[in-house]
Amino acid sequence: MDLRRKSLPVLVCLLSVAISAFSQTKPISISVDLTDAPRKILHARLSYPVKPGSLTLVYPKWIPGEHGPTGPIDNLAGIEFTAGGKPVPWRRDDVNMYAFHLQIPAGVTTLDAKLDFLATASPTGFSAGASTSANLCLLSWNELLLYPEGYSASEVRFAPEIKLPEGWKFGTALTSSGESGAAANFQPVTLETLVDSPVIAGRYFKEIALSPEVSPKHFIDMAADGPEDLNISKENLAALHNLVLEAGKLYASHHFNSYHFLLTLSDSVAHFGLEHHESSDDRVSARTMIEDDLKLLNADLMPHEFTHSWNGKYRRPAGLVTPDYQEPMKGELLWVYEGLTQYLGDILAARSGLWTAEQYKSYLAASAAELNHRPGRTWRNLEDTAVAAQTLYSTGEGWDNWRRSVDYYPEGELIWLEADVNIRKLSGGKKSLNDFCARFLGGGGNTGPKLLPYTFADVVDALNAVQPFDWASFLKERITSKANHAPTGGITAGGYRLSFDDKPNEITRAEESKNHGVNAWYSLGFYTGSDNVVSDVLFNSPAFQAGMGPGMKIVAVNGRGASDELLRAAINETKTGARTVEFIVENTGFFKVLKVQYAGGAKYPSLTREGSGVALLDEILKPLASHPDVKPAE
């Protein structure tokens, strides 16, 4: 798969294959039993075609889309190997914890394996996080398989099968080869495709065809904790129908045989999105399709992961293209992989109606304002957040503004917004980033799943093909800058400016409600969450100068027992002039009085229209496709 590997690495790979006892005479069979998923344990049986000799099997370590060595080997258990019913001893490598060494006896042609995966992780992180509840399961195949070392993921083939609990149904991008009772078989696929094709299953399950007039076919497969959580509204269905149409217009091609949005609605699983070529693993709170604030805050998730089918799967930075799941990935272009996807996914949310244009602008204001208040940007540039991605996904909120985290998502969005506005201005409105997407991500025609790696030079060349400009310097300046402000040129050139009001915008209000706390970031300089606990403090803010830190619990505000209402009132009282806001805080069992000096009242970000005539940002948000009032077929 990785054509860049030459000389010694290729020789080592070929020698490894030559001496391996693995014999790819037929696909490796893998059967996963999900009947114990409700009690958080999954079972797998595998059969490998082998021949006598040494065999090393490896567990997937670097998981695509997670940008780090996140393979959850700590929860792999019950490992047994047999041949002809007799045990075959194994030994874990004492350096590489993901490798297992075996010696295949003479006369053996099939090696059988039993594995269990303990699905007991907490509901945090990505696919290694909680994935089951009493009534559903999201199966990521990489959690329950071992594959022969030395073979690329595009060479090794698997024949998958699942067994479901009674009454459960499932959805996946894999092609069925037959169902019998609670068991389902799928057509053989490469290891690469298997790991890229999760399965969603549940007692309360619904599949809906989206935009049935479009080819290839698109579906949303939903599994929920309870039947009421599947009640997606007609308006939401129409917006998802529009999403399919808008993506087709933007990318002008498809690179999948069919596409499945795998939507998990549960309060018991980790909440995230993970991209796959022909599906997406989208996990949200149980009532996301029912409660307005949850719908608002998650409206960008499916457009983002859908966009990854083009940018991330069909096109992928060369540093993230590796032959298997053992070789480390290099993330220096994640501001393209994730940043461009963040921009396009959010634009698609607005164009499709999952967000209104005003809701998108509220989101953009909140995002840009936070990036402007990240003093860590003065020591760490955006490119370094991409290079160090594998160390940043699991960081906490405390002092995040000084460390910086995976900022290539939101800051990448600002960079690509500015690029879009520049193309429109330079071309006199004749070209836009839409043309770049059709050229660079679309590829000029429909195909099945395939991979075309790209480099920084490829990105620059494609931009220049749409609109000549010094794109290399434009991009380099923004990803290497250590300025104390975010690249907000796309907002100002797009006809708006970042401003602050004393009332939260729609996105900020919904976030405050969801987090059960107060956003005092742009006033006193901190956030609180539930129980009046400080989640983060802005470096050099009034609260910072007074001695406040993450993890402290606010016990009292101006001499009264702390509450969100009292905190907001204390901040509002500073609108007319400088005041001292007095806090009593508890820090690991010790109490202290902190006096915060501040004037200015509450401050929340918003976008204010600047100038006259047509605002380019408004033009960008206009739909590309016509949106007929059609209810997607169920």
C-alpha positions, 0 to 999 in steps of 0.5 A, a space after each residue: 500500500 505504501 509505495 514510498 517504502 524502498 530498499 531496506 524496509 521493503 527487504 525486511 518486510 519481504 524476508 519476514 513474509 518469506 520465513 513466516 509460518 503464515 500461509 495465505 491459502 484462504 482468508 483468516 476466519 474471524 467470528 465475533 460473539 456479541 451475546 455478552 456485550 451487555 455485560 461488557 465482554 466480547 468473544 472472538 474465534 479465529 482460524 489461520 492457514 499456516 505451515 510449520 515454522 515460526 509465526 509472529 502475530 501482532 495486535 493493531 497498535 496505530 489505529 487509523 483516524 485516532 492519530 496515535 498508538 491507541 490499540 487497547 491491548 490492555 483489555 485483550 484477555 483469554 488468549 489461547 491457541 490450538 492446532 488439531 485440538 492441542 494447545 500451541 504455546 505462545 510468548 509475548 515479545 518482551 519489547 513489543 507488547 503488541 507481538 506474540 510469538 508461536 512455533 507451528 508444529 509439523 503437519 499443522 495447516 490450521 491454527 485456531 485462536 480464542 480471544 476475549 475483549 474486556 469492554 470495561 473502559 470508561 466512557 471517554 476517549 475514542 474506540 478503546 473507550 466504552 462501546 457497549 450498554 445493556 441494549 447496544 454494542 459498537 464493534 471495532 474489529 481491531 479490538 479482537 484480532 491478531 494478524 501475521 507480522 510482516 504483511 501489509 494490511 492490504 494483503 491479508 484477507 479475513 472472512 468475518 462473522 458476528 453472532 448477535 444477542 437475541 432480538 438485536 439488529 445490526 448495520 455496517 458497510 461490510 457486504 453480507 453473504 448471508 444470515 442465519 438466526 442470530 449469526 451474520 456472515 460477510 464477504 471476505 475483505 482485506 484487513 485494511 477494509 475490516 478495520 475500516 468497517 465497524 458494526 453497530 448492533 442493538 435491541 433498539 435499532 433503526 436503518 433509514 435510507 437517505 436521499 434514495 434517489 442518489 447513487 451510491 446508496 446512503 444510510 443512517 443506522 441508529 442504535 439506542 439505549 431505549 426506543 424513544 431515543 430513535 425518534 428523529 424528527 422530519 426536519 432532522 431527516 430532511 437535513 441529513 437528506 440535504 447533507 448527502 446532496 450537498 456533499 455530492 455537489 461539493 466533492 463532485 464524486 463518491 469514492 465508496 460503494 455505499 455509505 453508512 452513518 453508524 449513529 450510537 445514541 447512548 449515555 453509556 458509551 464514549 462520545 466521539 466521531 471516527 471516520 471510515 471510508 464507507 461509514 462513520 462511527 458517530 457516538 452521542 448522548 442518548 437524547 441528541 435527536 430529541 433535545 434541541 441543545 444536544 442537536 445543536 452542539 452535535 450538528 457538525 459531527 456527521 458532516 465532519 466524519 462524512 467529509 473524511 471519506 474524501 479527506 482522510 480516506 480517499 486522500 490522506 497525508 503521506 505521513 499517515 499512510 503506513 503499510 500496517 498498524 505497527 508503523 508509527 504515523 506522522 501527523 504534520 499535515 493534520 491541519 489539512 486532514 482535520 483542519 480542512 475537514 473541520 471547515 468543510 464539515 461545519 460548512 456542510 452542516 450550515 448548507 444542509 440545514 443541520 445548523 442555520 447560518 446564524 448558528 454556524 456564525 455563533 459557533 465560529 465566533 466562539 471558536 475564534 475567540 477561544 483561539 485568540 485567548 490561548 497564550 500557549 500559542 506564543 511558545 507552541 506553533 500550530 504545526 507542533 500541535 499536529 506533529 505531537 498529536 499522539 500526545 495531546 488527545 488524552 490531555 485534560 482541561 487544566 491549563 490547556 490554554 497554556 499547553 495547547 491541544 489538538 488546535 489544528 481542528 479549530 485553527 485549521 478551520 480559520 486557515 481554510 476559511 481565509 483561503 476560501 475568502 482569498 480565492 473568491 476575492 482574487 478570482 473576482 467571485 469566479 472561483 472558491 474553495 469548492 473548486 479546490 474540493 472538487 479537484 483535490 478531494 473529488 478526483 474527477 470521477 466516482 470510484 470504489 474505495 481507494 487511497 491517494 496520498 498527498 504532501 504539502 506540495 500537492 496541496 499547494 499545487 492544487 490551490 494554485 491550479 484553482 487560483 494562482 497565489 503564493 499559497 506556500 508562504 500563506 500556509 507556512 506563515 499560519 502554521 509556524 506563527 507564534 503570534 498571540 492572536 489567531 488567524 482571523 483574516 477569513 472572518 474580517 475579509 468575509 465581512 464580519 468582525 469578532 466582538 463581545 456582548 454581555 449575553 451568550 450566543 446560541 452555541 455558548 449558551 448551549 455549552 454552558 447549559 450542557 456543562 452545568 457551569 459558567 463561562 467567565 473566560 473572557 471576563 474573570 478568566 475561568 470556566 466552571 463545571 458542575 458543583 462549582 469546580 474550576 475546569 480551567 483558568 486563563 493564563 495571566 487573566 484576573 483570576 490567574 493573577 489572584 491565584 485561582 487554578 484548575 480543580 479548585 472548588 468555589 465555595 463562596 462568592 462575595 461571602 455567599 454560598 456559591 452558585 452559578 446565578 451568584 457568580 453571573 451576578 457578581 460578574 455583571 456588577 463589574 460592568 460599571 467599573 472596577 470591582 473586587 470579586 471575592 471567592 472562597 475556594 477549596 483546594 484538596 481539602 484546604 481553603 483560601 480567600 481569593 480576591 479577583 480585580 476586574 471591570 467590564 461585566 460579562 463578555 461573550 463572543 459574537 460576530 458583528 457585520 462590517 461594511 456594506 454589500 455582500 458578505 463573503 461569509 454569507 455567500 460561503 454558507 449558501 447551499 450548493 444543491 437544491 433542497 426539495 421537500 422530500 422525506 427520506 425513505 425509511 
